[in-house]
Amino acid sequence: HRPSMWRVWARGRGFERVQWLHGPCGRPEQWMLQSEAVCLVDGGACTFVWVGRDAAEEDEALATALASRYGQTFEPAMQLSHALAGSEPDELRRLFHGWSVARGRDDTRQLDDLE
């Protein structure tokens, strides 16, 4: 199973509430987990709601509701787990190739660079 990741916004982006995030190889990359973001990460057996340090509560609430609905579409239902920035479980970190526990502060790439 190839992991997938989506960024979720409760408001402020018009009609677009969810954006699929992927790197050049179609997989999510760790740098996409921005401090203000809330992301859904489909790891196959579990859907993670990743919450950045500066994330809005509204974004987290919407992401949790979406992840719950998404998980119910599978038989058996997919497990749902929250992951807070800086305390990600190993199961989540393994979904990202080359996860670095101490990300460099010089990583200035932005999600807008994907477009």
C-alpha positions in Angstrom: 0.0 0.0 0.0 1.4 3.4 -1.0 0.7 6.0 1.7 -1.3 9.1 0.7 -1.6 12.5 2.4 -4.1 15.3 2.3 -3.9 18.8 3.8 -7.3 19.9 5.4 -8.6 23.5 5.8 -11.8 24.3 7.6 -12.1 27.7 6.0 -10.2 30.3 4.1 -9.5 28.5 0.8 -12.9 29.0 -1.0 -14.5 25.7 -1.9 -11.3 23.8 -1.7 -11.1 22.1 1.7 -8.7 19.2 1.0 -5.5 19.2 -1.1 -3.7 16.0 -2.0 0.0 16.3 -1.2 2.6 14.3 -2.9 6.3 14.5 -3.9 7.9 13.8 -7.2 7.4 10.0 -6.7 3.8 10.4 -5.8 4.5 9.8 -2.1 4.1 12.3 0.7 7.3 13.9 2.1 8.1 14.9 5.6 8.8 18.6 4.7 5.1 18.9 3.7 4.1 18.6 7.3 4.1 22.3 8.0 3.6 23.7 11.5 0.3 25.4 10.7 -1.1 22.3 8.9 -3.5 19.5 9.7 -3.0 16.5 7.4 -4.6 13.1 6.9 -2.2 10.3 6.2 -3.5 7.0 4.9 -1.1 4.3 6.0 -3.2 1.3 4.9 -4.2 -0.1 8.3 -4.5 3.2 10.0 -5.5 6.8 9.1 -3.5 9.4 11.0 -4.6 12.9 11.7 -1.3 14.8 12.0 -1.6 18.1 13.8 1.1 20.8 13.5 2.1 22.9 16.4 0.4 26.0 15.0 -2.7 24.3 13.5 -6.2 25.7 13.9 -8.6 23.8 16.0 -11.2 24.1 13.3 -8.9 22.3 10.8 -8.2 19.5 13.3 -12.0 19.0 13.9 -12.7 18.8 10.2 -9.8 16.5 9.6 -10.9 14.2 12.4 -14.5 14.0 11.0 -13.2 13.3 7.5 -10.8 10.7 8.7 -13.5 8.9 10.6 -15.8 8.8 7.6 -13.0 7.7 5.3 -12.0 4.9 7.7 -15.6 3.6 7.8 -15.5 3.0 4.0 -13.2 0.0 4.5 -14.1 -3.4 5.8 -13.1 -3.8 8.5 -13.1 -0.1 9.4 -9.7 1.5 9.3 -8.2 2.5 12.6 -7.9 6.3 13.3 -5.0 7.8 15.3 -4.0 11.4 16.2 -0.4 12.4 15.9 1.0 15.6 17.3 4.0 17.3 15.7 7.1 16.3 17.4 5.6 13.1 19.0 4.8 11.1 15.9 4.5 7.3 16.4 6.9 5.0 14.6 4.0 3.7 12.5 3.5 7.2 11.0 7.2 8.0 10.6 7.7 4.7 8.6 5.3 6.0 5.9 7.8 8.7 5.0 11.0 7.7 3.2 14.0 9.0 5.1 12.1 10.5 8.0 14.4 12.8 10.0 13.6 13.3 13.6 15.4 16.6 13.7 14.3 18.4 10.5 16.6 21.1 9.5 15.4 24.7 10.0 16.8 25.6 6.6 14.1 23.5 4.8 12.3 26.5 3.3 10.2 24.7 0.7 6.6 25.6 0.9 3.5 23.8 -0.3 3.0 26.4 -2.9 6.2 25.1 -4.6 4.2 22.0 -5.6 1.9 24.0 -7.9 
